[in-house]
Amino acid sequence: MALNFFENLSSDFLKLLENGDEHNVIIEVGESSIMQPFKVHSTVLCYRCPYLYDEFKKSTISNDDDIKIIQKPQISAKIFDIIIKYIYGATVNLENVETSIIFDLLMTADEFQLVELTARLQTFLIENQSSWLESNFSNIYSSSFQTHSKALQDYCNDIIAKHPNFIFESNDFNTLPETALVSIIQRDDLQLEESKIWDYVIQWGISQNNTLPSNVNDWIEKDFQILKSTIQQCLPHIRYFQISKESIMENVFPYRQILDENLWADVLKHFMSLSRNSITSTILPPREISTNQFPNSEYTFQITSSIITKEQATEIASWIDKREIAYDVNNNPYEFNLILRGSRDGFETTVFWEFCDQKTNVVIVAKVKDSDETIGGYNPIGWDSNLDSLNSQYSETNDSFIFSLKNRNIKNSILSRVKVPSKAIYNYNRLSYAACFGNDLFMNGNQSFSITFVDGYEKLIRKQAGSFSIDDYEVFQIKRKYI
């Protein structure tokens, strides 16, 4: 029977790291003007992080004591501090670490070839931060294929298979890595018509080559060869024999030169209803299209609100995902679940804290009294009354914003994103205040809100600062309906 004492071993190695006794390597991280040094030991790196050990052996920089120096300016000190403590002590404390930092940690762990840590971080994000992953989907998806994040790749592909518009109609579609595009179009359960898959592949291929003429009728043989070379890994996964005759002639025919001559001949035979025995090309099976899962099939976005319309909720959803082109009203990817209404539940700040304390992904809207004006804000991390009691009133986020919505009398919406993340959210759990977006927008109680001055956010969302009365206000907790 083995007696294990791993906890003490971990503690002792962390003390070795902290003290820097007999170190023979210095790793400098962060921006060149303020690089932070970490004193480490090559022997530990040799067995715990061979990647950094190789960097140590290749390093040609030494200080006056002949101690080798490794420089990693692209890695922040905050990230590296977590990494090096994992290398020495086999522990990672993610408590109170912002999700974006955890994702950056995953990317660094992959770069350092820390397989165990990379796997565990992926699992942590998928199981605990799925909402954040969905909100940053395009970046997560692309990044997962630029690293060895197989679990994240599979997680994202499962979402895309059911809801392909999530990526195929995103602003970032044309920047997808080729491996990502191939991995999704080869799936049997991709819920997308085959002719559309063909169109998207052609679109992606053309976007990779800005020298191609915009009109395919102006293309010469060299242009078709460029496109064929670009999408050659995608072409075998198109189900050509599942495309309708009309789409073959309208969508595929103009680009027939990129197909193998025998394949194109077989496609024509198929649609001339000639004997299947005369077709020698591989016929892939139809995709397993589910009517219940097909995007936008008989779906109409609805919201329970007496303040904002479906169109305004969709505009807010587009701001949350930082889209340049707004979602269509029936393609709103979020469910808006009403958790508080002032006229129904009460306007006291104590009511707000009762219903909304520690709720994440919260949208607040308020109807300004005696006007058509609607103001509000989005808080992805929520308010936490416990932080007020600990004198840690501010919470930091890069993704909150406040707004004023357009309506028949107000021509344009005003969007004010956070500019000072450390002043984004204020957790002031007192009788007089609630729903504080720093000093830029907060609830006073007594059926009123206030804007003190421009502080943590970009600009005022009203013509002037001050307190104002409201007719009603509502709080929604949102979640993506894709999962």
Steps between C-alpha positions, in 0.01 A plus 500: 500500500641840398485795737466821296605845623433703187362804683821555696709435190303762308534749786877446523553550127295820508726626781800420281341711225418789732845510658688450175775309684781382270310600186688485171235644265310829489185518291395854415139555395280795412559814299865584439487824702363328812606137468457295817770242586431150637791310655471131410702180478591320179471159668135566584435624146666190355243267651197727539515715185733373227394791278652757737798272562573506126470881511753498785746290301465723193527829690804714417417773754663499844531751783817600689474187716497282188137404563313435178201718414189399305281786376128456430365853440176372344392333827361707787644469850155406630475203262857386555464516877220242476699288253821489705310414819343211312844387379644503852201416718254325265227736621288757320267732691230638268293665773414861408696469173320666208394258229697680229814450711423128535468476122833680451644259757375210287669644190830539690475150649459365148800700376708361787380148414353448845260228386343423836430865580367567149252214532379602846455865404288404200278287721471782755393753237246268338344393829508834683522781245287387206319835488830688458615253234181558304531879530850483353426211268681601179826578678481182710427286196785638291745489791416137580617399152821698529588301812450143621169573674312194374231514769416859410499412130248223561291722728481774236437257215206348687346846525567585135363167377164582660506874430731564202398864452680568825832482314414495128324837522741657747721793408802279568406211271752585231783503757437142611805272482468242224515216753197645680296526182588144396416362844147636486404432137604136531238437771199291406280692745571851367154658481547688174385444144777364280475778244555756777803309626641518148430875484671561835807300399527698175455826693772402747740397223453821303549710814845348548611636159436872452644491146209298359259703281169576670300358206562130434421559132826695480710216638770329297638149553762625745228648726316169521825322586564749782155435646536124458833502681355709784199276572642162394467363856129598505390365161494127596247573777232658282203267437469585129242232431271648767482843333188571297521520121408869512778579752753297304440716194472829689764460773744226396509533119680840500788341696500157331864545396615452860349150508663183378381429144376154593305636799331768290407242236351275771298788644351564155425130457324497835269783405435351158372196693750267337585169660667534836731217397665733250601743779849432635532799737439455872142582594493629856179438701249781556551711809283413798283810494263527796191709444483582870857630510512678168583866564219748470238235422177657617690690772376840608688688771277613785562712809277565801540875545284808539798728429704373203403345168638187334701725269656689791584174681668377182701822479621439857591141407707630208685737734571214741663300220670815364358446154550762233187375324200455730323167536174452317216523751420128462867400520548644848727237664393589856206423720396804709362361826319763708606474866379836637250768403468807719125545457446132587765429764575842649744786440692479826872432464459215749276328245771532237755333727252227593433408135830584332786443746778296332297450180729512195426611142244759607328762283320791669259732317308796643229722352571866581198682642306737273705411192555230239856452623621153601835461673680194633815294529654155463702336778660163407651431845212608724485690828620333819384632838776306678765723340349809661538348846865425417564861388568372147220689334633515144492200266693501174376402156583598142156414362238709683327798338219751556261633240205711393268337245361662190122528454256705301619827657867415547678447169802294604594275787796601716743225597765573764745214558720473806832681456642447851433130579600544865210747541242304303279362779445628854363263766332746735262292709338776699138606537544797268685359195491205261587399141807724498695528175773691680398865528368503145159346567343374820166451675413734789184337622176701522441418134798693369840454338806728489795580279768681701767556234699322230737277694542135403312514169555673167231768504171623645190315387279803575541864407612587850589336831272496803212306654184415307175322581385184325158352427623143524809284469572137416791263556567206267745217540607391154640174372574361158234270368752304293614271782 
